[in-house]
Amino acid sequence: MIELSEITENLSRIVDYINNFVVDSKEKEYAIQKLEEAVFWITYLEEIKG
């Protein structure tokens, strides 16, 4: 079973990839924002899960 921490690590890697290899645009910024929100909420779930 995949752990929540693995998901956040992978999403963070995707954000890094987008930051480094995707041309700047509104869509890029929106994608990064949403992925970072996902990392935040998954981290939150991990914390309340205990």
C-alpha positions as CSV (number, residue, x, y, z in Angstrom):
1,M,0.0,0.0,0.0
2,I,1.3,3.5,-0.8
3,E,1.9,5.8,2.1
4,L,0.6,9.3,2.3
5,S,4.2,10.5,2.7
6,E,5.1,8.9,-0.6
7,I,2.3,10.8,-2.3
8,T,3.5,14.1,-1.0
9,E,7.1,13.4,-2.0
10,N,6.0,12.5,-5.5
11,L,3.8,15.6,-5.8
12,S,6.6,17.7,-4.6
13,R,8.9,16.2,-7.3
14,I,6.2,17.0,-9.9
15,V,6.1,20.6,-8.7
16,D,9.9,20.8,-9.0
17,Y,9.8,19.3,-12.5
18,I,7.2,21.8,-13.6
19,N,9.1,24.7,-12.1
20,N,12.3,23.7,-13.9
21,F,11.1,22.4,-17.3
22,V,7.7,24.0,-18.2
23,V,7.5,27.4,-19.8
24,D,6.2,30.1,-17.6
25,S,2.4,30.7,-18.1
26,K,-0.7,31.2,-16.1
27,E,-1.5,27.5,-16.4
28,K,1.9,26.6,-15.0
29,E,1.3,28.8,-11.9
30,Y,-2.2,27.4,-11.5
31,A,-0.9,23.9,-11.7
32,I,1.8,24.6,-9.1
33,Q,-0.7,26.2,-6.8
34,K,-3.1,23.3,-7.0
35,L,-0.4,20.7,-6.5
36,E,1.0,22.6,-3.5
37,E,-2.5,22.7,-2.1
38,A,-2.7,18.9,-2.5
39,V,0.6,18.5,-0.7
40,F,-0.8,20.7,2.1
41,W,-4.0,18.7,2.5
42,I,-2.3,15.3,2.3
43,T,0.2,16.4,4.9
44,Y,-2.7,17.6,7.1
45,L,-4.4,14.2,6.7
46,E,-1.2,12.5,7.6
47,E,-0.9,14.6,10.8
48,I,-4.5,14.0,12.0
49,K,-4.2,10.3,11.1
50,G,-1.4,10.1,13.7
